[in-house]
């Protein structure tokens, strides 16, 4: 994003958790790989232009006004310098949701301090397109991970249950839980004996 928008000073990629939650802390470089692979909670990655490893911050800094507006409208917004933004020396902000169909997966955020190079509506259109492409990649990754998890779960269940029961469980028609009930009953044990024949010169004899 810094290459596409050379005036940008700070960028943020935010993925909501599976329940739509927003992380309060940034994801560290060491935890980024596992966080994206598991996707059990929200993930946030922030970058400053020419940022060094020692400059990385832990707290997620994002305007709640911008966040709530993007989530509510599900559309990209462009905010120019005004009001409280002047206090933090920000010229303009772009924020675009990452939408995959009707699913809102997160958002992209860029800000610049350069008044002479403030973001424009054309910039916002480009950012929206990029956010859409990223959303497709994320959704495909989620679907692949889900399919792999279901395949492993099905293989594990197939060790103990018939294929028919496994299919019903995966479709949500059958629930298997630990526990049970105590009942009185009768058990029949059947022993089968095989009859085989042996032939002799003076005749045939049958034996068990």
matplotlib code that plots the C-alpha trace (Angstrom):
import matplotlib.pyplot as plt

x = [0.0, 2.9, 4.1, 0.6, 0.2, 3.6, 2.1, 0.9, 2.6, 0.8, -1.2, -3.3, -4.8, -7.5, -9.2, -12.2, -12.5, -14.9, -17.5, -16.9, -14.7, -11.9, -8.5, -7.3, -3.6, -1.6, -0.3, 3.4, 5.6, 6.3, 2.6, 1.4, 1.8, 0.0, -2.7, -3.5, -3.4, -5.8, -8.0, -9.5, -9.5, -9.1, -5.8, -4.3, -1.1, 0.2, 3.0, 4.8, 6.7, 10.4, 9.5, 12.2, 11.6, 12.2, 9.4, 6.7, 3.8, 1.5, -1.6, -4.1, -4.6, -7.7, -10.4, -13.6, -15.5, -13.9, -14.3, -17.9, -18.8, -17.1, -18.7, -22.1, -22.1, -20.0, -18.4, -15.0, -14.7, -12.4, -11.9, -10.0, -8.3, -10.7, -11.5, -9.7, -7.6, -5.6, -4.5, -2.5, -1.2, -3.1, -4.0, -6.4, -7.5, -8.8, -10.6, -12.1, -14.0, -12.8, -16.1, -16.5, -20.1, -22.2, -19.4, -17.4, -14.0, -12.1, -10.7, -7.8, -6.7, -4.2, -3.4, -1.1, 0.4, 1.2, -1.4, -0.2, -0.7, -4.0, -5.9, -8.5, -11.6, -9.7, -7.3, -10.3, -11.6, -8.2, -8.1, -11.6, -10.6, -7.5, -9.6, -12.0, -9.3, -7.7, -11.1, -11.5, -8.0, -8.9, -12.3, -10.7, -8.1, -10.8, -12.8, -9.7, -8.8, -12.4, -12.5, -9.2, -10.5, -13.7, -11.8, -9.6, -12.6, -14.4, -11.4, -11.2, -14.9, -14.7, -12.5, -15.4, -18.6, -20.2, -20.1, -23.9, -23.5, -20.5, -22.5, -25.4, -23.0, -21.3, -24.7, -25.8, -28.6, -26.9, -25.2, -22.8, -22.0, -20.2, -22.4, -25.2, -28.0, -28.1, -30.6, -31.3, -31.1, -30.2, -27.3, -27.2, -23.9, -24.1, -21.5, -21.3, -19.9, -18.8, -19.7, -17.1, -16.9, -14.0, -14.1, -12.8, -12.5, -15.3, -17.7, -18.2, -18.3, -19.5, -17.9, -18.1]
y = [0.0, 2.4, 1.7, 2.5, 5.6, 7.2, 10.0, 7.5, 7.6, 4.9, 1.8, -0.7, -4.0, -5.2, -8.6, -9.1, -12.2, -15.0, -13.4, -9.9, -8.8, -6.2, -6.8, -4.2, -5.0, -5.3, -8.7, -9.1, -10.3, -13.5, -14.3, -13.2, -16.5, -18.6, -15.9, -15.9, -19.7, -20.3, -17.2, -17.8, -14.1, -10.7, -9.7, -6.3, -5.2, -1.6, -0.1, 3.2, 4.2, 3.5, 1.7, -0.3, -3.3, -1.2, 1.3, -1.3, -0.6, -3.0, -0.9, -0.7, 3.0, 3.5, 6.2, 4.6, 7.2, 6.0, 2.3, 2.5, 4.5, 2.0, -1.0, 0.6, 1.8, -1.1, 1.4, 3.2, 6.7, 9.6, 12.0, 15.2, 17.3, 18.8, 19.0, 16.5, 15.2, 18.5, 17.7, 14.6, 16.3, 14.1, 15.6, 12.9, 9.3, 6.6, 3.5, 0.7, -2.4, -5.9, -7.3, -10.9, -11.0, -10.1, -10.9, -8.0, -9.5, -6.4, -3.1, -1.3, 2.0, 4.6, 8.1, 10.9, 14.0, 15.7, 18.5, 19.1, 15.4, 14.6, 11.6, 12.0, 10.2, 8.5, 7.2, 6.0, 4.0, 2.3, 1.4, 0.0, -2.3, -3.5, -4.2, -6.3, -8.4, -9.0, -10.0, -12.7, -14.1, -14.2, -15.8, -18.5, -19.1, -19.5, -21.9, -24.0, -24.2, -25.2, -27.9, -29.3, -29.3, -31.0, -33.7, -34.4, -34.6, -36.9, -39.2, -39.3, -40.2, -42.8, -44.9, -45.5, -44.9, -46.0, -43.7, -43.1, -41.9, -39.7, -38.0, -37.3, -35.8, -33.5, -32.3, -31.6, -34.2, -36.3, -35.2, -37.4, -36.5, -38.1, -39.8, -42.3, -44.0, -47.2, -49.8, -53.5, -55.9, -59.4, -60.3, -63.3, -64.9, -67.2, -69.7, -71.1, -74.5, -75.5, -78.9, -80.4, -83.7, -86.2, -88.9, -92.5, -95.6, -97.4, -94.5, -90.9, -89.8, -86.5, -84.9, -81.6]
z = [0.0, 0.6, -3.0, -4.4, -2.1, -1.6, 0.5, 3.2, 6.5, 8.4, 7.3, 9.2, 8.3, 10.7, 10.5, 12.8, 14.9, 13.9, 16.2, 14.8, 17.7, 17.4, 18.9, 21.4, 20.7, 17.5, 16.5, 16.8, 14.0, 15.9, 16.3, 12.9, 11.2, 13.7, 14.1, 10.4, 10.3, 13.2, 12.8, 16.3, 17.2, 15.6, 14.0, 13.5, 11.8, 11.7, 9.8, 9.7, 6.7, 7.3, 10.5, 12.4, 14.6, 17.7, 16.7, 16.7, 19.1, 20.9, 21.3, 18.4, 17.6, 15.4, 15.5, 16.8, 14.7, 11.5, 12.5, 13.4, 10.3, 8.0, 9.7, 9.7, 6.1, 4.7, 2.4, 2.1, 3.7, 3.1, 6.0, 5.5, 8.2, 10.6, 14.3, 16.4, 13.5, 13.6, 17.1, 15.9, 12.8, 10.3, 6.9, 5.7, 6.3, 4.0, 5.3, 3.3, 4.4, 3.3, 2.0, 0.6, -0.6, 2.5, 4.9, 6.5, 7.3, 8.3, 7.0, 5.4, 6.9, 5.6, 6.9, 5.7, 7.4, 4.1, 3.5, 0.0, -0.9, 0.8, -0.3, -3.1, -4.1, -6.9, -4.2, -2.2, -5.3, -5.7, -2.1, -2.2, -5.1, -3.3, -0.1, -2.1, -3.6, -0.2, 1.2, -1.5, -0.7, 3.0, 2.4, 0.2, 2.8, 5.5, 3.3, 2.6, 6.3, 7.1, 4.5, 5.8, 9.3, 8.4, 6.4, 9.4, 11.7, 9.3, 9.1, 12.9, 13.3, 10.6, 12.8, 15.3, 13.4, 10.2, 7.1, 7.5, 11.1, 10.2, 7.4, 9.7, 12.3, 9.9, 8.6, 12.1, 12.1, 14.8, 18.0, 19.9, 23.4, 26.3, 28.9, 28.6, 30.6, 32.7, 31.7, 32.5, 29.6, 28.5, 26.3, 24.1, 23.2, 20.1, 19.3, 15.8, 15.1, 11.6, 10.2, 8.0, 6.3, 6.0, 3.3, 3.8, 1.6, 3.3, 3.3, 4.4, 8.0, 9.2, 12.2, 14.2]

ax = plt.figure().add_subplot(projection="3d")
ax.plot(x, y, z, "-o")
ax.set_aspect("equal")
plt.show()
